[in-house]
């Protein structure tokens, strides 16, 4: 159990590092996500084939998995776009709105009654985002992109929950990321025309960061999480992942000195978001 807890916290820390690497990589968000997906699916294919963890699927089974893969690709695209147009702290704070979108969309999609308490707690998060949006005008584009990222993050969670009940996790993950990469490949010429940047081979430092992002923050994180889930409940995992934005913000403060760029409105908004997370954690703990 001790080993599993260490694996869990290490996976959350690695997840918190994705935003930092997104800031360090100089490629625009389209190329960044394209290379991240490419390196990740190649690595996963080698590992999963070696361990015989991939299952064959019919075309009918692949379609919903592929659509979910496009959603996660768009989620990453808007997340790194938010970082490029603002900073890491703003992007991860906006990502906290995922809970609000999930509280609204999950009942609508799966046809059950909305939880008023979840909506209220998510409303506190929304108020925190609005505080930052109103007073930090220079980050508004990044905030809008971050909100769209949270929307796609919620949709991914909802759709993925359905898929996990029907297929094994390695197969779902590989097909999702592969089809997400294929969709982005088809859209990339248009994307690079609208947001001008020539298609390029990453410079040495970008290549190094991309490999860390793909191998450590995606593949290794996934493996650590799967190993931890053999001993730790999904509830504990979800609760622990609430620390991801905190890790990202702390790292951004240390590495990029972002605390010098942010106004008091950011800290007021962050306090609202942390309050909603703490209240939700307390609520779930009581329920358990």
Buried (B, 14 or more C-beta within 10 A) or exposed (E): EEEBBEBBBBBBBBBBBBBBBBBBBEBBBBBBBBBBBBBBBBBBBEBBEEEEBBBEBEEEBBEBBBBBBBBBBBBBBBBBBBBBBBBBBBBBBBBBBBBBBBBBBBBEEEEEEEBEEBBEBBBBBBBBBBBBBEBBEEBBEBBBBBBBBBBBBBBBBBBBEEBEEEBEBBBBBBBBBBBBBBBBEEBBEEBBEEEEEEEEEBEEEBBBBBBBBBBBBBBBBBBBBBBBBEBBEEEBBEBBBBBBBBBBBBBBBEEBEBBEBBBEBBEBBBEBBBBBBEBBEEBEEEEE
